[in-house]
Amino acid sequence: MTTLLVLCSVSAHARQATSLDQIDGCLVLPVAAVDIHLKATFEVTLDKTGKLKWITVASYEPHSEAAAKAALLLSKSVERCWPPGVKTSPMRITVDLSKI
């Protein structure tokens, strides 16, 4: 099984880091994202209760139309897998498939 690298680019409390690790086991990776070795950063905004309110693609590599589409699909998976208990907002999450 491939290990997925999910990085949080804001400092998070230990409980939040553990919660963010839960995303790794839940993500459904688009085939295109794996094939092109996508590295994408998402900005996540939470509401006052900690539920995901908004997710946007902040950046992606490689720069191509296929990567843009794969990053958008991957953002939907991150949204679906968002764990409860995370309170830091906004935050950036990086999913790095470039080393797979």
N, C-alpha and C positions, 0 to 999 in steps of 0.2 A: 504494500500500500504506500502511496506517495505521501510524504509529509508536506503539508502546506504551511508556508510561512506567513503568519498574520502578525503584523507589527502595529503597535499603537504609538503614534508620534506625539502624544501628550503624556505627561507623567500621570500615572493612575495609581490609586491605592491598591494594595495587594489583593483585596477582594475583587476589584474591578479587573485587574489583570487576569485573575482566574476566570472571571466571567467571560472575558474576551477570548480566552483559549477555547471556550465552548463553540465559538463560531467555526473553528477549524474542523470539528467533527460533523458539522451540519452542512457546510457549503456543498452545493452541487456546482461543479465546475463545468462551464461551457467547453465543449471540445475545442472550439476555436481559440479560447483563452489558453488552453494547455498547448495546443499545436504551435501557437506563435510566441509562447513563453512570455505571456503578458505580465507586466508589473503595473498595478493600478493603485492609486491612492484615492480614497473616498473621504469626503467630509460629512460627518454625521452630526445632526442636531437632534437633541432630545427635548421632550416636553418636560414640564415641572415634575411629572411622576416618573420620569426615566424611560418612557416609551419613545421609540424612534419616531421622530416627527418628519424628518427630511434627510435624504441621502443624495449627495451629488458626486459625480466623478470629478475629482480635482485635477488629476493628471493620469496619464497612461503611457506606457512604452511597449512596443515600438509605436511610432507615430504613423498610423495608417487607418483607413476606413474600417478594416476588419478588426483592428484593435479597439477602435472606438465602440463598435457594436458589441464586442466581447466584454468590454469594461461595463457597458450598460447592463448586459445580461448578468454579469457578476454582481453588480450593485443590487439587483433584485434578489439575488441569493443571500447577500449580506443582510439585506432588509428582513428577509424571511427568517434568518437565523439569529437575529439580534437577541442577546440574552437579557433577562431581567436583572435588575440590581445595579446597572451601570448608571452613574449620576453625572459624570463629567461631560459637559457640553459647552461648546462644540468640541469635537475631537476628529482627528484624522486617523484612518485605518489604512494600512498598506497591505495588499495581498500580492505576494511576490512569487510568480511562477517561472521567473527567468532562469532559475537554476535547476529546473526539472528536466 
